[in-house]
């Protein structure tokens, strides 16, 4: 057994379950476990069962596995033999973590876009309700010209439209798969980088 310390602080100790959870990546993997492996092979019956167990919270995560991908491979290999080890063909664990992160962020960004559109709709509704309410407009901290409160609200609506556009562009950029980059210089297997 070994112990990792830095400046007198214990960073890893094999017998300490709290430090194992902090230093491992299983916790992160549990949050996004239903994304990676199952998109790549959704029709495989064993993978479907593993996904169902993860979703139900009954998957036997082993803290000794480095990450969620090793846990899935271990369980799959135990069920179907050496064929389960081919799960990582043309994809390093780094590729898989990068893909997990992209898919997680794409999903969360889509939710943020939907919520932003709700705020935008409320602003537009209130702008319509206040299109005749006059207030002073300011420029350089000085009163400039009369404007309506509706126009003032629409300025914020335009800002949100730009934010939505930026988020949609980010989602478009996330739709390139890192699978096949592998640890260094790619793979000889034909991989589909667009998903």
N, C-alpha and C positions, 0 to 999 in steps of 0.2 A: 504494500500500500504506500502511496506517496501523498505528499501534501504540497500545495503551491501557496507560497506566501509572497507578499510584496510590501516592503516597508513595515514589516511586522504584522500586517493584516492577512489573515487566512482567506485566500480566494477559492481554494478547492481542497476538500478533504473527503475522500471516498466514503467514509462512514457517516458523514453529516448530511442527512436528507435535505435540509434547508439549503445548504450550499450547493448540493447537486441540482436542485431545482433552479437556483439562480444562475448557475454556470451552464446548465444545459439549455437546449433549444426546444425541448418538448413542450414547454408551456406555450411558447409562441406557436408551435406547430398545432397544438390543440385548438387554438383559436381559428386557424385557417385550414384545418386538416381536410375538409371536404372539397378542396379546390383542385389541387395539383394532379395527383395520380389518377383521379377518376375522370378528369376531362380527357386525359390521354388514352384511356382504355375503358370507356364507360360500359361497354357491352360485356366485359369479362365478368362472369358470375361471381367469382371469388372476390374481385375488387368491389363489386356492388355490395356484397355482404359485409366486407370490411368497412365500406363507407357508411352503411346502415348502422353498424356498431359504433363508429365514431360519432355519427349524428345522435345516436341514442345515449352516448356517454358510457358505453359498456366495452369499449375497445381496451385491450390490456396493454396500455403504454408501459414500457420498461425504461426506467430511468437510466439504465446502462446503455441504451441505444442513444446515439449522438443526436438524433433528431427524429421528427415524425416520419421521414422517408425511410430511415433504417427500421423503425418500428413496423411500418407497413410491409417492408420487404421481409423482415423476420417472420411475421405472421403468415404472409403469403407463401414463403418458402417452406414453412412448417406444414402448410396445407397441401401444396402441389409439388414439392421437391425443388430440384435445381432450376426448373423453369422459372420459378419465382425470382431467381437472381437476375433474370434478364429484364426485369422491370426497369432497371436503370440504363438499359442499352441506349446509347447516343445521348445520355443526359447525366451530367454530373450532379452531385447534390447541390453544388453552388447554382447550377442552372435551375434546379427545382425550387430552391429557396427564392431565387430571383423571380421565377414564374409565380410562385405563391404570392410574393409581395405585389407583383404587378396585378394579379387577379384580385387580390384583396383591395388594393388601392382603386382599381377600376370599379369594383362593386361599391365601395364607400363613396367614391367621387360621384357616381351615378345617383346615390341617395342624396348627397349634398346638392347636386344640380336640381333634383326634384324639390327639395326643401327651398332652395333659392327661388325657384319658379313660383312657389306658393307665396313667398314674401313679395316677389315682383307683382303677382296678381293683386295682392292686397294693396300695394302702393298705387297701382294703376286705378283700382277701385276708389281709393281715397282721393287720388288726384282728380278723378271725375267729379267726386262729391264736393271738392273745394276749388273747382275751376273759376269761380267768381270771387273768391276770398282774396282780397288784396293785402299785400304786405310789402315792406320796403326790401328791395334787393340791395345787397352789399357788394362792393368791390374794394380791395385794398383797405379793408376795415372801415370803409365809409359808405354811407347810404348813396346809392347810385340811382336806381329807377324803380318805379313800382312794378311788382310782379304779382302773380297769383300764387297762393299756397299750392295749388295744383301743379303749376310749373316747377315750383321748388321740389315737390315730391317726385316729379318726373325726372329731375336731375339724378336723384338716387336710383330711380328705375333704370336709367341709362347706365349707371355704374354697375348695377347688378347684371344687366345684359352683357356688358363687357366681361364681367367675372364668369358668367355662364359660358361665354365663348372661349375663354381661356381654359376653363375646366374641360370643355368638350374637346379642345385641342390636346389637352393632357391625356384624356382617355384614348384619343386616336393614337397618340404616341405610345401608350401602354400596350396597344394591340400588336406588338411585335414580340414574338416569343424568343426568349434567350435559350430555349432548348436546342441543343446541338452545338453550342459554343464550347461546351465541356471545359476541362480544367485549363486548357491552354490554346490549342489551335483548331478547335472544331472536331468534327467527326467525319468518317467516310460514309456514314449512313445518310440516306436522303431524309431530311426532316422538313416539315412544313413550318416555317417561321411565322406565318400569319395565322392567327387563331381568332 
